[in-house]
């Protein structure tokens, strides 16, 4: 198995960096419409930037994963705020 280097500035590096920026901004989910509306706008803007590219499906799946992660964190926080 060959290990690859992801070069800074490459499409892959940019995708991971952009996802990381969204995660840092929204990684502590809140139970209010403003939080989810802003997160949705950030995710939608990010994924729309890759429509029609070789990375479209990859980015979409990463976005779905991020939303699932944050939804799960909020559900756990609501049930037991000390389990995060």
Beta strands, then each sheet from edge to edge (+ up, - down):
end
